[in-house]
Amino acid sequence: MNVTLLDYGAGNVRSVRNAIRKLGYSVSDVTGPEDIINAQRLIFPGVGSFGLVMNRLSQKGYIAPLQQRILENKPFLGICVALQSLYEGSEESPGVHGLGILKGQVKRFPAGVHAVPQIGWNGIKLQQPSALFNDYNDEKLYFVHSYYAADESRNAQWCLAKTDYGIEFVSAVAKGNVTAFQFHPEKSGKAGLKILENYLAGTEQQIDINTKNGQFSDKRTKIAKRIIACLDVRSNDSGDLVVTKGDQYDVRDKGEVRNLGKPVELAKRYYEEGADEITFLNITGFRDFPMKDQPMLEVLERTSENVFVPLTIGGGIREFTDSEGASYTSLDVASAYFRAGADKVSIGSDAVDTVERFLATKTKTGASSIEQISSVYGAQAVVISVDPRRVYVSSPELTSHHTIKTSFPGPEGQQYCWYQCTVKGGREGRDVDVVQLVQACEELGAGEILLNCIDRDGTNSGFDIELVRMVKDAVAIPVIASSGAGKADHFVEVFEKTPADAALAAGIFHRHEVQIEDVKDLVAGAGIEVR
């Protein structure tokens, strides 16, 4: 059987395509409205903002065929924004009409209860039997969204599953052969692939009453704390791409670049060992020419063939002009990475430059990398990688920056410090503190903070708890704690002492000093939710 993919030219659909092929099916793309009507099985992976999705569908003449296919009850699977497109509209894009199959408006998660966007692994509560969930055993599935479909009585016959995230929302809908998920099965590991396999095998198959399919519990679902494996990738002196790690950003040992493995192979290993996400940070010189950056594009393409959890790529996400005089926007660069298999892009030094301009003018121009990418792909696609370092002061009155009273005094006994943002791998400091940076980035449209700490990097002394608390108090978007992990206990510590949404490590995983499974076991043993 051939599966038809509705790829309307935005975002990462490569992972869906690879998942279908992994399951043994061939894939063809929709090339015109008639393909939507005639497809044996149609998958619509909604990627980007509600307005972008609906406008692209309208431009291509796909709205009427989609409505016809659904009304004719032909096999259809929508993913993420595709579920939201079934409704009449969304608060994300006022005035833009959805497909109108379901009644009501998609709403934004309320502020103050949890970080928004919801990014991570959460559970579902099945509301009706479905062959799609044969052999599903209450595993967590991957969600990434700021907007949700409310549970309304007028859509009751469609409600397949619900999930809790501050409020209860509809996480799957189904009627006959038409199904849509808010979660991403292609990013939900083996559990997600099994659900996708059940769809491809045919929704007419019998429900397996021996599985947990009949558990329609009202017990609230919980989002898990994420454990993320990070791979610093650069070329060595022979021109080969390697995963490396250094002490305070120095990646050389005895004159040679440390080689801790090949990026594609290591990423697959971490996926198999249970990593919730994988982040690639491109730290080599070729990041200066991102559109010619075939090595990292190839890394993403090859990784996404066998790794079915979210992938983030950082390094070189900015506007530039190449050696041939061709100019590219940061959106062009990000789009190339998304098409190669990335789910999120991480912006570092360019974010500091953007915030300096924003603080000086107090004006959003729409031209920054943060604004461009989030307006097209949504806030959840934009991660800000922050590299702060401590600057000690004797009194808060001695600086205009946001300070904390620290439990770790400075070299001259100073009891206060602020966190200076840096660029160029920590080699250059700027007159911007971490609170200014993260708050401005959130206002500009970023959806997540990757919070490094130069003072802790490579020390194995644990995460900077004071820094993580400070940033979590400053923003409402998810925060990933990074830098300093040396043992599994450090993950427990950061989750117990701060509201961090995720924790990331690199060297200790690469060198087999700590196993991801051991981290999760210890975190779970402390009563903290994990996948």
Stockholm file with secondary structure:
# STOCKHOLM 1.0

chainA/1-531         MNVTLLDYGAGNVRSVRNAIRKLGYSVSDVTGPEDIINAQRLIFPGVGSFGLVMNRLSQKGYIAPLQQRILENKPFLGICVALQSLYEGSEESPGVHGLGILKGQVKRFPAGVHAVPQIGWNGIKLQQPSALFNDYNDEKLYFVHSYYAADESRNAQWCLAKTDYGIEFVSAVAKGNVTAFQFHPEKSGKAGLKILENYLAGTEQQIDINTKNGQFSDKRTKIAKRIIACLDVRSNDSGDLVVTKGDQYDVRDKGEVRNLGKPVELAKRYYEEGADEITFLNITGFRDFPMKDQPMLEVLERTSENVFVPLTIGGGIREFTDSEGASYTSLDVASAYFRAGADKVSIGSDAVDTVERFLATKTKTGASSIEQISSVYGAQAVVISVDPRRVYVSSPELTSHHTIKTSFPGPEGQQYCWYQCTVKGGREGRDVDVVQLVQACEELGAGEILLNCIDRDGTNSGFDIELVRMVKDAVAIPVIASSGAGKADHFVEVFEKTPADAALAAGIFHRHEVQIEDVKDLVAGAGIEVR
#=GR chainA/1-531 SS CEEEECCCSCSCCHHHHHHHHHTTCEEEECCSHHHHHHCSEEEEEECSCHHHHHHHHHHTTCHHHHHHHHHTTCCEEEEEHHHHHTSSEETTSTTCCCCCSSCSEEEECCTTSSCSSEEEEECCEECSCCGGGTTCCSCCEEEEESEEBCCCGGGGGGEEEEEESSSEEEEEEEETTEEEESSCGGGSHHHHHHHHHHHHHCTTSCCCTTSGGGCCCCCCCCCCCEEEEEEEEEECTTSCEEEECCBTTBCEETTEECCCCCHHHHHHHHHHHTCSEEEEEECSGGGGSGGGCHHHHHHHHHHTTTCCSCEEEESCCSCEECTTSCEECHHHHHHHHHHHTCSEEEECHHHHHHHHHHHHHCCCCSCSHHHHHHHHHCGGGEEEEECEEEEEESCGGGCSSCEEECSSCCTTCCCEEEEEEEETTTTEEEEEEHHHHHHHHHHHTCCEEEECCTTTTTTCSCCCHHHHHHHHHHCSSCEEECSCCCSHHHHHHHHHHSCCSEEEESHHHHTTSSCHHHHHHHHHHTTCCCC
#=GC SS_cons         CEEEECCCSCSCCHHHHHHHHHTTCEEEECCSHHHHHHCSEEEEEECSCHHHHHHHHHHTTCHHHHHHHHHTTCCEEEEEHHHHHTSSEETTSTTCCCCCSSCSEEEECCTTSSCSSEEEEECCEECSCCGGGTTCCSCCEEEEESEEBCCCGGGGGGEEEEEESSSEEEEEEEETTEEEESSCGGGSHHHHHHHHHHHHHCTTSCCCTTSGGGCCCCCCCCCCCEEEEEEEEEECTTSCEEEECCBTTBCEETTEECCCCCHHHHHHHHHHHTCSEEEEEECSGGGGSGGGCHHHHHHHHHHTTTCCSCEEEESCCSCEECTTSCEECHHHHHHHHHHHTCSEEEECHHHHHHHHHHHHHCCCCSCSHHHHHHHHHCGGGEEEEECEEEEEESCGGGCSSCEEECSSCCTTCCCEEEEEEEETTTTEEEEEEHHHHHHHHHHHTCCEEEECCTTTTTTCSCCCHHHHHHHHHHCSSCEEECSCCCSHHHHHHHHHHSCCSEEEESHHHHTTSSCHHHHHHHHHHTTCCCC
//
